């Protein structure tokens, strides 16, 4: 799908150089993937401390061989 975007050429060039990427398309796609990953990580971080664990669960006991 072809899309015309007004992207800051200085930022695009810097991102391309920093990322070691050859094309503008690669640079934009890599930036979008990184953006999505970061947002997903933020959602996961919000879950910290929200899970109630069973206090009777003993992972060390489960490691023991019979």
PDBQT receptor file of N, H, CA, C and O in Angstrom, charges set to zero:
ATOM      1  N   UNK A   1       0.843  -1.162   0.000  1.00  0.00    +0.000 N 
ATOM      2  CA  UNK A   1       0.000   0.000   0.000  1.00  0.00    +0.000 C 
ATOM      3  C   UNK A   1       0.899   1.238   0.000  1.00  0.00    +0.000 C 
ATOM      4  O   UNK A   1       1.668   1.445   0.939  1.00  0.00    +0.000 OA
ATOM      5  N   UNK A   2       0.809   2.028  -1.005  1.00  0.00    +0.000 N 
ATOM      6  H   UNK A   2       0.184   1.860  -1.768  1.00  0.00    +0.000 HD
ATOM      7  CA  UNK A   2       1.602   3.246  -1.105  1.00  0.00    +0.000 C 
ATOM      8  C   UNK A   2       0.947   4.346  -0.274  1.00  0.00    +0.000 C 
ATOM      9  O   UNK A   2      -0.264   4.558  -0.334  1.00  0.00    +0.000 OA
ATOM     10  N   UNK A   3       1.775   5.034   0.498  1.00  0.00    +0.000 N 
ATOM     11  H   UNK A   3       2.759   4.862   0.546  1.00  0.00    +0.000 HD
ATOM     12  CA  UNK A   3       1.290   6.118   1.350  1.00  0.00    +0.000 C 
ATOM     13  C   UNK A   3       2.271   7.271   1.280  1.00  0.00    +0.000 C 
ATOM     14  O   UNK A   3       3.483   7.070   1.353  1.00  0.00    +0.000 OA
ATOM     15  N   UNK A   4       1.758   8.453   1.141  1.00  0.00    +0.000 N 
ATOM     16  H   UNK A   4       0.773   8.616   1.081  1.00  0.00    +0.000 HD
ATOM     17  CA  UNK A   4       2.603   9.640   1.152  1.00  0.00    +0.000 C 
ATOM     18  C   UNK A   4       2.572  10.254   2.543  1.00  0.00    +0.000 C 
ATOM     19  O   UNK A   4       1.506  10.556   3.080  1.00  0.00    +0.000 OA
ATOM     20  N   UNK A   5       3.753  10.432   3.117  1.00  0.00    +0.000 N 
ATOM     21  H   UNK A   5       4.619  10.186   2.681  1.00  0.00    +0.000 HD
ATOM     22  CA  UNK A   5       3.860  11.007   4.451  1.00  0.00    +0.000 C 
ATOM     23  C   UNK A   5       4.857  12.150   4.430  1.00  0.00    +0.000 C 
ATOM     24  O   UNK A   5       5.850  12.107   3.704  1.00  0.00    +0.000 OA
ATOM     25  N   UNK A   6       4.593  13.156   5.217  1.00  0.00    +0.000 N 
ATOM     26  H   UNK A   6       3.787  13.191   5.807  1.00  0.00    +0.000 HD
ATOM     27  CA  UNK A   6       5.543  14.254   5.387  1.00  0.00    +0.000 C 
ATOM     28  C   UNK A   6       6.376  13.937   6.624  1.00  0.00    +0.000 C 
ATOM     29  O   UNK A   6       5.977  14.245   7.747  1.00  0.00    +0.000 OA
ATOM     30  N   UNK A   7       7.526  13.324   6.411  1.00  0.00    +0.000 N 
ATOM     31  H   UNK A   7       7.850  13.074   5.499  1.00  0.00    +0.000 HD
ATOM     32  CA  UNK A   7       8.401  12.894   7.502  1.00  0.00    +0.000 C 
ATOM     33  C   UNK A   7       9.606  13.823   7.551  1.00  0.00    +0.000 C 
ATOM     34  O   UNK A   7      10.175  14.181   6.520  1.00  0.00    +0.000 OA
ATOM     35  N   UNK A   8       9.980  14.202   8.755  1.00  0.00    +0.000 N 
ATOM     36  H   UNK A   8       9.517  13.911   9.592  1.00  0.00    +0.000 HD
ATOM     37  CA  UNK A   8      11.144  15.058   8.953  1.00  0.00    +0.000 C 
ATOM     38  C   UNK A   8      12.378  14.342   8.399  1.00  0.00    +0.000 C 
ATOM     39  O   UNK A   8      12.780  13.296   8.908  1.00  0.00    +0.000 OA
ATOM     40  N   UNK A   9      12.968  14.911   7.363  1.00  0.00    +0.000 N 
ATOM     41  H   UNK A   9      12.642  15.761   6.949  1.00  0.00    +0.000 HD
ATOM     42  CA  UNK A   9      14.111  14.273   6.688  1.00  0.00    +0.000 C 
ATOM     43  C   UNK A   9      15.323  14.141   7.592  1.00  0.00    +0.000 C 
ATOM     44  O   UNK A   9      16.075  13.172   7.484  1.00  0.00    +0.000 OA
ATOM     45  N   UNK A  10      15.521  15.106   8.483  1.00  0.00    +0.000 N 
ATOM     46  H   UNK A  10      14.910  15.893   8.571  1.00  0.00    +0.000 HD
ATOM     47  CA  UNK A  10      16.663  15.043   9.405  1.00  0.00    +0.000 C 
ATOM     48  C   UNK A  10      16.492  13.866  10.359  1.00  0.00    +0.000 C 
ATOM     49  O   UNK A  10      17.428  13.096  10.577  1.00  0.00    +0.000 OA
ATOM     50  N   UNK A  11      15.288  13.728  10.930  1.00  0.00    +0.000 N 
ATOM     51  H   UNK A  11      14.528  14.353  10.753  1.00  0.00    +0.000 HD
ATOM     52  CA  UNK A  11      15.024  12.608  11.833  1.00  0.00    +0.000 C 
ATOM     53  C   UNK A  11      15.132  11.274  11.112  1.00  0.00    +0.000 C 
ATOM     54  O   UNK A  11      15.700  10.318  11.640  1.00  0.00    +0.000 OA
ATOM     55  N   UNK A  12      14.589  11.214   9.916  1.00  0.00    +0.000 N 
ATOM     56  H   UNK A  12      14.128  11.991   9.487  1.00  0.00    +0.000 HD
ATOM     57  CA  UNK A  12      14.635   9.980   9.144  1.00  0.00    +0.000 C 
ATOM     58  C   UNK A  12      16.075   9.598   8.821  1.00  0.00    +0.000 C 
ATOM     59  O   UNK A  12      16.457   8.434   8.941  1.00  0.00    +0.000 OA
ATOM     60  N   UNK A  13      16.860  10.570   8.417  1.00  0.00    +0.000 N 
ATOM     61  H   UNK A  13      16.549  11.515   8.320  1.00  0.00    +0.000 HD
ATOM     62  CA  UNK A  13      18.262  10.313   8.085  1.00  0.00    +0.000 C 
ATOM     63  C   UNK A  13      19.038   9.858   9.317  1.00  0.00    +0.000 C 
ATOM     64  O   UNK A  13      19.839   8.926   9.241  1.00  0.00    +0.000 OA
ATOM     65  N   UNK A  14      18.804  10.509  10.439  1.00  0.00    +0.000 N 
ATOM     66  H   UNK A  14      18.154  11.267  10.500  1.00  0.00    +0.000 HD
ATOM     67  CA  UNK A  14      19.486  10.135  11.679  1.00  0.00    +0.000 C 
ATOM     68  C   UNK A  14      19.076   8.732  12.119  1.00  0.00    +0.000 C 
ATOM     69  O   UNK A  14      19.922   7.932  12.519  1.00  0.00    +0.000 OA
ATOM     70  N   UNK A  15      17.787   8.436  12.046  1.00  0.00    +0.000 N 
ATOM     71  H   UNK A  15      17.099   9.086  11.722  1.00  0.00    +0.000 HD
ATOM     72  CA  UNK A  15      17.306   7.103  12.415  1.00  0.00    +0.000 C 
ATOM     73  C   UNK A  15      17.911   6.038  11.505  1.00  0.00    +0.000 C 
ATOM     74  O   UNK A  15      18.268   4.953  11.966  1.00  0.00    +0.000 OA
ATOM     75  N   UNK A  16      18.025   6.345  10.229  1.00  0.00    +0.000 N 
ATOM     76  H   UNK A  16      17.734   7.226   9.856  1.00  0.00    +0.000 HD
ATOM     77  CA  UNK A  16      18.595   5.409   9.268  1.00  0.00    +0.000 C 
ATOM     78  C   UNK A  16      20.058   5.146   9.603  1.00  0.00    +0.000 C 
ATOM     79  O   UNK A  16      20.519   4.006   9.539  1.00  0.00    +0.000 OA
ATOM     80  N   UNK A  17      20.778   6.187   9.954  1.00  0.00    +0.000 N 
ATOM     81  H   UNK A  17      20.404   7.113  10.005  1.00  0.00    +0.000 HD
ATOM     82  CA  UNK A  17      22.196   6.055  10.298  1.00  0.00    +0.000 C 
ATOM     83  C   UNK A  17      22.363   5.278  11.601  1.00  0.00    +0.000 C 
ATOM     84  O   UNK A  17      23.173   4.355  11.678  1.00  0.00    +0.000 OA
ATOM     85  N   UNK A  18      21.600   5.650  12.618  1.00  0.00    +0.000 N 
ATOM     86  H   UNK A  18      20.941   6.400  12.555  1.00  0.00    +0.000 HD
ATOM     87  CA  UNK A  18      21.694   4.989  13.923  1.00  0.00    +0.000 C 
ATOM     88  C   UNK A  18      21.313   3.513  13.818  1.00  0.00    +0.000 C 
ATOM     89  O   UNK A  18      21.936   2.658  14.448  1.00  0.00    +0.000 OA
ATOM     90  N   UNK A  19      20.299   3.224  13.028  1.00  0.00    +0.000 N 
ATOM     91  H   UNK A  19      19.794   3.919  12.516  1.00  0.00    +0.000 HD
ATOM     92  CA  UNK A  19      19.836   1.850  12.872  1.00  0.00    +0.000 C 
ATOM     93  C   UNK A  19      20.655   1.023  11.902  1.00  0.00    +0.000 C 
ATOM     94  O   UNK A  19      20.486  -0.193  11.819  1.00  0.00    +0.000 OA
ATOM     95  N   UNK A  20      21.548   1.683  11.160  1.00  0.00    +0.000 N 
ATOM     96  H   UNK A  20      21.685   2.671  11.227  1.00  0.00    +0.000 HD
ATOM     97  CA  UNK A  20      22.352   0.959  10.178  1.00  0.00    +0.000 C 
ATOM     98  C   UNK A  20      21.504   0.383   9.055  1.00  0.00    +0.000 C 
ATOM     99  O   UNK A  20      21.806  -0.684   8.521  1.00  0.00    +0.000 OA
ATOM    100  N   UNK A  21      20.451   1.090   8.704  1.00  0.00    +0.000 N 
ATOM    101  H   UNK A  21      20.206   1.957   9.139  1.00  0.00    +0.000 HD
ATOM    102  CA  UNK A  21      19.523   0.601   7.688  1.00  0.00    +0.000 C 
ATOM    103  C   UNK A  21      19.822   1.246   6.340  1.00  0.00    +0.000 C 
ATOM    104  O   UNK A  21      20.344   2.358   6.268  1.00  0.00    +0.000 OA
ATOM    105  N   UNK A  22      19.480   0.524   5.273  1.00  0.00    +0.000 N 
ATOM    106  H   UNK A  22      19.056  -0.380   5.332  1.00  0.00    +0.000 HD
ATOM    107  CA  UNK A  22      19.838   0.970   3.923  1.00  0.00    +0.000 C 
ATOM    108  C   UNK A  22      18.788   1.869   3.286  1.00  0.00    +0.000 C 
ATOM    109  O   UNK A  22      19.123   2.766   2.513  1.00  0.00    +0.000 OA
ATOM    110  N   UNK A  23      17.521   1.633   3.605  1.00  0.00    +0.000 N 
ATOM    111  H   UNK A  23      17.249   0.904   4.233  1.00  0.00    +0.000 HD
ATOM    112  CA  UNK A  23      16.473   2.384   2.909  1.00  0.00    +0.000 C 
ATOM    113  C   UNK A  23      15.569   3.101   3.907  1.00  0.00    +0.000 C 
ATOM    114  O   UNK A  23      15.527   2.778   5.094  1.00  0.00    +0.000 OA
ATOM    115  N   UNK A  24      14.848   4.085   3.377  1.00  0.00    +0.000 N 
ATOM    116  H   UNK A  24      14.882   4.348   2.413  1.00  0.00    +0.000 HD
ATOM    117  CA  UNK A  24      13.887   4.808   4.201  1.00  0.00    +0.000 C 
ATOM    118  C   UNK A  24      12.756   3.878   4.633  1.00  0.00    +0.000 C 
ATOM    119  O   UNK A  24      12.267   3.954   5.760  1.00  0.00    +0.000 OA
ATOM    120  N   UNK A  25      12.356   3.009   3.726  1.00  0.00    +0.000 N 
ATOM    121  H   UNK A  25      12.753   2.947   2.810  1.00  0.00    +0.000 HD
ATOM    122  CA  UNK A  25      11.277   2.065   4.035  1.00  0.00    +0.000 C 
ATOM    123  C   UNK A  25      11.663   1.154   5.196  1.00  0.00    +0.000 C 
ATOM    124  O   UNK A  25      10.872   0.942   6.115  1.00  0.00    +0.000 OA
ATOM    125  N   UNK A  26      12.876   0.620   5.150  1.00  0.00    +0.000 N 
ATOM    126  H   UNK A  26      13.518   0.792   4.404  1.00  0.00    +0.000 HD
ATOM    127  CA  UNK A  26      13.362  -0.227   6.242  1.00  0.00    +0.000 C 
ATOM    128  C   UNK A  26      13.369   0.550   7.554  1.00  0.00    +0.000 C 
ATOM    129  O   UNK A  26      13.002   0.024   8.604  1.00  0.00    +0.000 OA
ATOM    130  N   UNK A  27      13.790   1.800   7.476  1.00  0.00    +0.000 N 
ATOM    131  H   UNK A  27      14.089   2.227   6.623  1.00  0.00    +0.000 HD
ATOM    132  CA  UNK A  27      13.886   2.638   8.660  1.00  0.00    +0.000 C 
ATOM    133  C   UNK A  27      12.516   2.879   9.277  1.00  0.00    +0.000 C 
ATOM    134  O   UNK A  27      12.343   2.738  10.487  1.00  0.00    +0.000 OA
ATOM    135  N   UNK A  28      11.557   3.235   8.459  1.00  0.00    +0.000 N 
ATOM    136  H   UNK A  28      11.697   3.349   7.476  1.00  0.00    +0.000 HD
ATOM    137  CA  UNK A  28      10.202   3.499   8.954  1.00  0.00    +0.000 C 
ATOM    138  C   UNK A  28       9.588   2.222   9.520  1.00  0.00    +0.000 C 
ATOM    139  O   UNK A  28       8.967   2.261  10.583  1.00  0.00    +0.000 OA
ATOM    140  N   UNK A  29       9.746   1.105   8.840  1.00  0.00    +0.000 N 
ATOM    141  H   UNK A  29      10.249   1.073   7.977  1.00  0.00    +0.000 HD
ATOM    142  CA  UNK A  29       9.193  -0.166   9.327  1.00  0.00    +0.000 C 
ATOM    143  C   UNK A  29       9.838  -0.576  10.648  1.00  0.00    +0.000 C 
ATOM    144  O   UNK A  29       9.146  -1.039  11.554  1.00  0.00    +0.000 OA
ATOM    145  N   UNK A  30      11.148  -0.412  10.767  1.00  0.00    +0.000 N 
ATOM    146  H   UNK A  30      11.710  -0.036  10.031  1.00  0.00    +0.000 HD
ATOM    147  CA  UNK A  30      11.843  -0.751  12.014  1.00  0.00    +0.000 C 
ATOM    148  C   UNK A  30      11.354   0.146  13.150  1.00  0.00    +0.000 C 
ATOM    149  O   UNK A  30      11.153  -0.320  14.271  1.00  0.00    +0.000 OA
ATOM    150  N   UNK A  31      11.166   1.427  12.859  1.00  0.00    +0.000 N 
ATOM    151  H   UNK A  31      11.329   1.806  11.949  1.00  0.00    +0.000 HD
ATOM    152  CA  UNK A  31      10.685   2.362  13.875  1.00  0.00    +0.000 C 
ATOM    153  C   UNK A  31       9.276   1.997  14.336  1.00  0.00    +0.000 C 
ATOM    154  O   UNK A  31       8.971   2.068  15.526  1.00  0.00    +0.000 OA
ATOM    155  N   UNK A  32       8.427   1.612  13.404  1.00  0.00    +0.000 N 
ATOM    156  H   UNK A  32       8.675   1.555  12.437  1.00  0.00    +0.000 HD
ATOM    157  CA  UNK A  32       7.066   1.220  13.767  1.00  0.00    +0.000 C 
ATOM    158  C   UNK A  32       7.061  -0.043  14.623  1.00  0.00    +0.000 C 
ATOM    159  O   UNK A  32       6.308  -0.133  15.592  1.00  0.00    +0.000 OA
ATOM    160  N   UNK A  33       7.897  -1.020  14.270  1.00  0.00    +0.000 N 
ATOM    161  H   UNK A  33       8.509  -0.947  13.482  1.00  0.00    +0.000 HD
ATOM    162  CA  UNK A  33       7.978  -2.253  15.056  1.00  0.00    +0.000 C 
ATOM    163  C   UNK A  33       8.460  -1.949  16.470  1.00  0.00    +0.000 C 
ATOM    164  O   UNK A  33       7.916  -2.474  17.441  1.00  0.00    +0.000 OA
ATOM    165  N   UNK A  34       9.476  -1.104  16.585  1.00  0.00    +0.000 N 
ATOM    166  H   UNK A  34       9.917  -0.676  15.796  1.00  0.00    +0.000 HD
ATOM    167  CA  UNK A  34      10.007  -0.750  17.903  1.00  0.00    +0.000 C 
ATOM    168  C   UNK A  34       8.952  -0.001  18.723  1.00  0.00    +0.000 C 
ATOM    169  O   UNK A  34       8.814  -0.241  19.923  1.00  0.00    +0.000 OA
ATOM    170  N   UNK A  35       8.225   0.888  18.093  1.00  0.00    +0.000 N 
ATOM    171  H   UNK A  35       8.337   1.083  17.119  1.00  0.00    +0.000 HD
ATOM    172  CA  UNK A  35       7.158   1.628  18.762  1.00  0.00    +0.000 C 
ATOM    173  C   UNK A  35       6.114   0.676  19.334  1.00  0.00    +0.000 C 
ATOM    174  O   UNK A  35       5.692   0.826  20.481  1.00  0.00    +0.000 OA
ATOM    175  N   UNK A  36       5.703  -0.294  18.541  1.00  0.00    +0.000 N 
ATOM    176  H   UNK A  36       6.045  -0.416  17.610  1.00  0.00    +0.000 HD
ATOM    177  CA  UNK A  36       4.699  -1.266  18.975  1.00  0.00    +0.000 C 
ATOM    178  C   UNK A  36       5.228  -2.109  20.126  1.00  0.00    +0.000 C 
ATOM    179  O   UNK A  36       4.511  -2.353  21.096  1.00  0.00    +0.000 OA
ATOM    180  N   UNK A  37       6.485  -2.559  20.026  1.00  0.00    +0.000 N 
ATOM    181  H   UNK A  37       7.068  -2.361  19.238  1.00  0.00    +0.000 HD
ATOM    182  CA  UNK A  37       7.078  -3.358  21.095  1.00  0.00    +0.000 C 
ATOM    183  C   UNK A  37       7.127  -2.582  22.406  1.00  0.00    +0.000 C 
ATOM    184  O   UNK A  37       6.802  -3.120  23.465  1.00  0.00    +0.000 OA
ATOM    185  N   UNK A  38       7.530  -1.329  22.333  1.00  0.00    +0.000 N 
ATOM    186  H   UNK A  38       7.793  -0.892  21.472  1.00  0.00    +0.000 HD
ATOM    187  CA  UNK A  38       7.611  -0.510  23.546  1.00  0.00    +0.000 C 
ATOM    188  C   UNK A  38       6.235  -0.317  24.177  1.00  0.00    +0.000 C 
ATOM    189  O   UNK A  38       6.094  -0.417  25.396  1.00  0.00    +0.000 OA
ATOM    190  N   UNK A  39       5.244  -0.045  23.376  1.00  0.00    +0.000 N 
ATOM    191  H   UNK A  39       5.358   0.037  22.386  1.00  0.00    +0.000 HD
ATOM    192  CA  UNK A  39       3.894   0.142  23.919  1.00  0.00    +0.000 C 
ATOM    193  C   UNK A  39       3.379  -1.154  24.540  1.00  0.00    +0.000 C 
ATOM    194  O   UNK A  39       2.725  -1.123  25.583  1.00  0.00    +0.000 OA
ATOM    195  N   UNK A  40       3.666  -2.280  23.914  1.00  0.00    +0.000 N 
ATOM    196  H   UNK A  40       4.197  -2.304  23.067  1.00  0.00    +0.000 HD
ATOM    197  CA  UNK A  40       3.248  -3.565  24.483  1.00  0.00    +0.000 C 
ATOM    198  C   UNK A  40       3.960  -3.828  25.799  1.00  0.00    +0.000 C 
ATOM    199  O   UNK A  40       3.350  -4.351  26.731  1.00  0.00    +0.000 OA
ATOM    200  N   UNK A  41       5.233  -3.478  25.897  1.00  0.00    +0.000 N 
ATOM    201  H   UNK A  41       5.729  -3.052  25.140  1.00  0.00    +0.000 HD
ATOM    202  CA  UNK A  41       5.977  -3.646  27.145  1.00  0.00    +0.000 C 
ATOM    203  C   UNK A  41       5.380  -2.783  28.249  1.00  0.00    +0.000 C 
ATOM    204  O   UNK A  41       5.293  -3.215  29.398  1.00  0.00    +0.000 OA
ATOM    205  N   UNK A  42       4.971  -1.572  27.906  1.00  0.00    +0.000 N 
ATOM    206  H   UNK A  42       5.042  -1.222  26.972  1.00  0.00    +0.000 HD
ATOM    207  CA  UNK A  42       4.351  -0.696  28.897  1.00  0.00    +0.000 C 
ATOM    208  C   UNK A  42       3.074  -1.314  29.440  1.00  0.00    +0.000 C 
ATOM    209  O   UNK A  42       2.784  -1.192  30.630  1.00  0.00    +0.000 OA
ATOM    210  N   UNK A  43       2.315  -1.972  28.588  1.00  0.00    +0.000 N 
ATOM    211  H   UNK A  43       2.552  -2.071  27.621  1.00  0.00    +0.000 HD
ATOM    212  CA  UNK A  43       1.091  -2.628  29.028  1.00  0.00    +0.000 C 
ATOM    213  C   UNK A  43       1.406  -3.783  29.979  1.00  0.00    +0.000 C 
ATOM    214  O   UNK A  43       0.692  -3.994  30.959  1.00  0.00    +0.000 OA
ATOM    215  N   UNK A  44       2.463  -4.521  29.692  1.00  0.00    +0.000 N 
ATOM    216  H   UNK A  44       3.042  -4.350  28.895  1.00  0.00    +0.000 HD
ATOM    217  CA  UNK A  44       2.863  -5.639  30.553  1.00  0.00    +0.000 C 
ATOM    218  C   UNK A  44       3.329  -5.118  31.904  1.00  0.00    +0.000 C 
ATOM    219  O   UNK A  44       2.999  -5.694  32.941  1.00  0.00    +0.000 OA
ATOM    220  N   UNK A  45       4.093  -4.033  31.899  1.00  0.00    +0.000 N 
ATOM    221  H   UNK A  45       4.361  -3.565  31.057  1.00  0.00    +0.000 HD
ATOM    222  CA  UNK A  45       4.599  -3.458  33.142  1.00  0.00    +0.000 C 
ATOM    223  C   UNK A  45       3.443  -3.027  34.052  1.00  0.00    +0.000 C 
ATOM    224  O   UNK A  45       3.544  -3.126  35.274  1.00  0.00    +0.000 OA
ATOM    225  N   UNK A  46       2.365  -2.557  33.464  1.00  0.00    +0.000 N 
ATOM    226  H   UNK A  46       2.283  -2.476  32.471  1.00  0.00    +0.000 HD
ATOM    227  CA  UNK A  46       1.199  -2.142  34.252  1.00  0.00    +0.000 C 
ATOM    228  C   UNK A  46       0.610  -3.317  35.031  1.00  0.00    +0.000 C 
ATOM    229  O   UNK A  46      -0.068  -3.115  36.038  1.00  0.00    +0.000 OA
ATOM    230  N   UNK A  47       0.866  -4.547  34.570  1.00  0.00    +0.000 N 
ATOM    231  H   UNK A  47       1.417  -4.711  33.752  1.00  0.00    +0.000 HD
ATOM    232  CA  UNK A  47       0.314  -5.725  35.237  1.00  0.00    +0.000 C 
ATOM    233  C   UNK A  47       1.106  -6.139  36.469  1.00  0.00    +0.000 C 
ATOM    234  O   UNK A  47       0.605  -6.913  37.284  1.00  0.00    +0.000 OA
ATOM    235  N   UNK A  48       2.343  -5.638  36.627  1.00  0.00    +0.000 N 
ATOM    236  H   UNK A  48       2.750  -5.009  35.965  1.00  0.00    +0.000 HD
ATOM    237  CA  UNK A  48       3.166  -6.010  37.779  1.00  0.00    +0.000 C 
ATOM    238  C   UNK A  48       2.438  -5.672  39.069  1.00  0.00    +0.000 C 
ATOM    239  O   UNK A  48       1.916  -4.570  39.238  1.00  0.00    +0.000 OA
ATOM    240  N   UNK A  49       2.413  -6.620  39.957  1.00  0.00    +0.000 N 
ATOM    241  H   UNK A  49       2.837  -7.515  39.821  1.00  0.00    +0.000 HD
ATOM    242  CA  UNK A  49       1.779  -6.423  41.245  1.00  0.00    +0.000 C 
ATOM    243  C   UNK A  49       0.275  -6.618  41.242  1.00  0.00    +0.000 C 
ATOM    244  O   UNK A  49      -0.377  -6.403  42.264  1.00  0.00    +0.000 OA
ATOM    245  N   UNK A  50      -0.284  -7.019  40.117  1.00  0.00    +0.000 N 
ATOM    246  H   UNK A  50       0.245  -7.193  39.286  1.00  0.00    +0.000 HD
ATOM    247  CA  UNK A  50      -1.735  -7.173  40.057  1.00  0.00    +0.000 C 
ATOM    248  C   UNK A  50      -2.172  -8.636  40.139  1.00  0.00    +0.000 C 
ATOM    249  O   UNK A  50      -3.369  -8.920  40.183  1.00  0.00    +0.000 OA
ATOM    250  N   UNK A  51      -1.228  -9.552  40.159  1.00  0.00    +0.000 N 
ATOM    251  H   UNK A  51      -0.256  -9.322  40.123  1.00  0.00    +0.000 HD
ATOM    252  CA  UNK A  51      -1.557 -10.974  40.184  1.00  0.00    +0.000 C 
ATOM    253  C   UNK A  51      -1.431 -11.493  41.617  1.00  0.00    +0.000 C 
ATOM    254  O   UNK A  51      -0.408 -11.288  42.270  1.00  0.00    +0.000 OA
ATOM    255  N   UNK A  52      -2.463 -12.155  42.094  1.00  0.00    +0.000 N 
ATOM    256  H   UNK A  52      -3.294 -12.321  41.564  1.00  0.00    +0.000 HD
ATOM    257  CA  UNK A  52      -2.431 -12.763  43.419  1.00  0.00    +0.000 C 
ATOM    258  C   UNK A  52      -1.940 -14.196  43.281  1.00  0.00    +0.000 C 
ATOM    259  O   UNK A  52      -2.509 -14.993  42.534  1.00  0.00    +0.000 OA
ATOM    260  N   UNK A  53      -0.880 -14.511  44.009  1.00  0.00    +0.000 N 
ATOM    261  H   UNK A  53      -0.417 -13.865  44.615  1.00  0.00    +0.000 HD
ATOM    262  CA  UNK A  53      -0.305 -15.843  43.963  1.00  0.00    +0.000 C 
ATOM    263  C   UNK A  53      -0.798 -16.658  45.148  1.00  0.00    +0.000 C 
ATOM    264  O   UNK A  53      -1.089 -16.120  46.216  1.00  0.00    +0.000 OA
ATOM    265  N   UNK A  54      -0.885 -17.960  44.939  1.00  0.00    +0.000 N 
ATOM    266  H   UNK A  54      -0.648 -18.397  44.071  1.00  0.00    +0.000 HD
ATOM    267  CA  UNK A  54      -1.280 -18.878  45.998  1.00  0.00    +0.000 C 
ATOM    268  C   UNK A  54      -0.106 -19.012  46.965  1.00  0.00    +0.000 C 
ATOM    269  O   UNK A  54       0.960 -19.477  46.560  1.00  0.00    +0.000 OA
ATOM    270  N   UNK A  55      -0.265 -18.625  48.215  1.00  0.00    +0.000 N 
ATOM    271  H   UNK A  55      -1.130 -18.248  48.545  1.00  0.00    +0.000 HD
ATOM    272  CA  UNK A  55       0.853 -18.688  49.168  1.00  0.00    +0.000 C 
ATOM    273  C   UNK A  55       1.293 -20.123  49.462  1.00  0.00    +0.000 C 
ATOM    274  O   UNK A  55       2.385 -20.335  49.988  1.00  0.00    +0.000 OA
ATOM    275  N   UNK A  56       0.464 -21.099  49.132  1.00  0.00    +0.000 N 
ATOM    276  H   UNK A  56      -0.423 -20.926  48.704  1.00  0.00    +0.000 HD
ATOM    277  CA  UNK A  56       0.816 -22.504  49.388  1.00  0.00    +0.000 C 
ATOM    278  C   UNK A  56       1.656 -23.093  48.265  1.00  0.00    +0.000 C 
ATOM    279  O   UNK A  56       2.189 -24.193  48.406  1.00  0.00    +0.000 OA
ATOM    280  N   UNK A  57       1.782 -22.377  47.151  1.00  0.00    +0.000 N 
ATOM    281  H   UNK A  57       1.348 -21.484  47.037  1.00  0.00    +0.000 HD
ATOM    282  CA  UNK A  57       2.536 -22.886  46.004  1.00  0.00    +0.000 C 
ATOM    283  C   UNK A  57       4.021 -22.938  46.353  1.00  0.00    +0.000 C 
ATOM    284  O   UNK A  57       4.593 -21.941  46.795  1.00  0.00    +0.000 OA
ATOM    285  N   UNK A  58       4.643 -24.095  46.156  1.00  0.00    +0.000 N 
ATOM    286  H   UNK A  58       4.179 -24.905  45.797  1.00  0.00    +0.000 HD
ATOM    287  CA  UNK A  58       6.060 -24.274  46.495  1.00  0.00    +0.000 C 
ATOM    288  C   UNK A  58       6.798 -24.815  45.272  1.00  0.00    +0.000 C 
ATOM    289  O   UNK A  58       6.803 -26.019  45.015  1.00  0.00    +0.000 OA
ATOM    290  N   UNK A  59       7.412 -23.914  44.532  1.00  0.00    +0.000 N 
ATOM    291  H   UNK A  59       7.408 -22.936  44.740  1.00  0.00    +0.000 HD
ATOM    292  CA  UNK A  59       8.112 -24.325  43.323  1.00  0.00    +0.000 C 
ATOM    293  C   UNK A  59       9.308 -25.210  43.628  1.00  0.00    +0.000 C 
ATOM    294  O   UNK A  59       9.674 -26.054  42.810  1.00  0.00    +0.000 OA
ATOM    295  N   UNK A  60       9.922 -25.031  44.788  1.00  0.00    +0.000 N 
ATOM    296  H   UNK A  60       9.624 -24.345  45.452  1.00  0.00    +0.000 HD
ATOM    297  CA  UNK A  60      11.070 -25.864  45.142  1.00  0.00    +0.000 C 
ATOM    298  C   UNK A  60      10.635 -27.308  45.360  1.00  0.00    +0.000 C 
ATOM    299  O   UNK A  60      11.357 -28.241  45.008  1.00  0.00    +0.000 OA
ATOM    300  N   UNK A  61       9.467 -27.483  45.934  1.00  0.00    +0.000 N 
ATOM    301  H   UNK A  61       8.881 -26.724  46.220  1.00  0.00    +0.000 HD
ATOM    302  CA  UNK A  61       8.936 -28.828  46.165  1.00  0.00    +0.000 C 
ATOM    303  C   UNK A  61       8.684 -29.518  44.823  1.00  0.00    +0.000 C 
ATOM    304  O   UNK A  61       8.913 -30.721  44.698  1.00  0.00    +0.000 OA
ATOM    305  N   UNK A  62       8.223 -28.784  43.837  1.00  0.00    +0.000 N 
ATOM    306  H   UNK A  62       8.037 -27.806  43.939  1.00  0.00    +0.000 HD
ATOM    307  CA  UNK A  62       7.926 -29.360  42.526  1.00  0.00    +0.000 C 
ATOM    308  C   UNK A  62       9.199 -29.770  41.800  1.00  0.00    +0.000 C 
ATOM    309  O   UNK A  62       9.150 -30.627  40.917  1.00  0.00    +0.000 OA
ATOM    310  N   UNK A  63      10.330 -29.183  42.147  1.00  0.00    +0.000 N 
ATOM    311  H   UNK A  63      10.371 -28.487  42.864  1.00  0.00    +0.000 HD
ATOM    312  CA  UNK A  63      11.599 -29.528  41.489  1.00  0.00    +0.000 C 
ATOM    313  C   UNK A  63      12.175 -30.850  41.979  1.00  0.00    +0.000 C 
ATOM    314  O   UNK A  63      12.968 -31.483  41.282  1.00  0.00    +0.000 OA
ATOM    315  N   UNK A  64      11.784 -31.259  43.153  1.00  0.00    +0.000 N 
ATOM    316  H   UNK A  64      11.140 -30.745  43.719  1.00  0.00    +0.000 HD
ATOM    317  CA  UNK A  64      12.327 -32.486  43.741  1.00  0.00    +0.000 C 
ATOM    318  C   UNK A  64      11.882 -33.700  42.928  1.00  0.00    +0.000 C 
ATOM    319  O   UNK A  64      10.729 -33.808  42.509  1.00  0.00    +0.000 OA
ATOM    320  N   UNK A  65      12.811 -34.586  42.724  1.00  0.00    +0.000 N 
ATOM    321  H   UNK A  65      13.747 -34.498  43.063  1.00  0.00    +0.000 HD
ATOM    322  CA  UNK A  65      12.494 -35.818  42.011  1.00  0.00    +0.000 C 
ATOM    323  C   UNK A  65      11.957 -36.853  42.983  1.00  0.00    +0.000 C 
ATOM    324  O   UNK A  65      12.386 -36.912  44.135  1.00  0.00    +0.000 OA
ATOM    325  N   UNK A  66      11.039 -37.652  42.530  1.00  0.00    +0.000 N 
ATOM    326  H   UNK A  66      10.690 -37.604  41.594  1.00  0.00    +0.000 HD
ATOM    327  CA  UNK A  66      10.445 -38.680  43.393  1.00  0.00    +0.000 C 
ATOM    328  C   UNK A  66      11.345 -39.863  43.554  1.00  0.00    +0.000 C 
ATOM    329  O   UNK A  66      10.993 -40.816  44.249  1.00  0.00    +0.000 OA
TER     330      UNK A  66
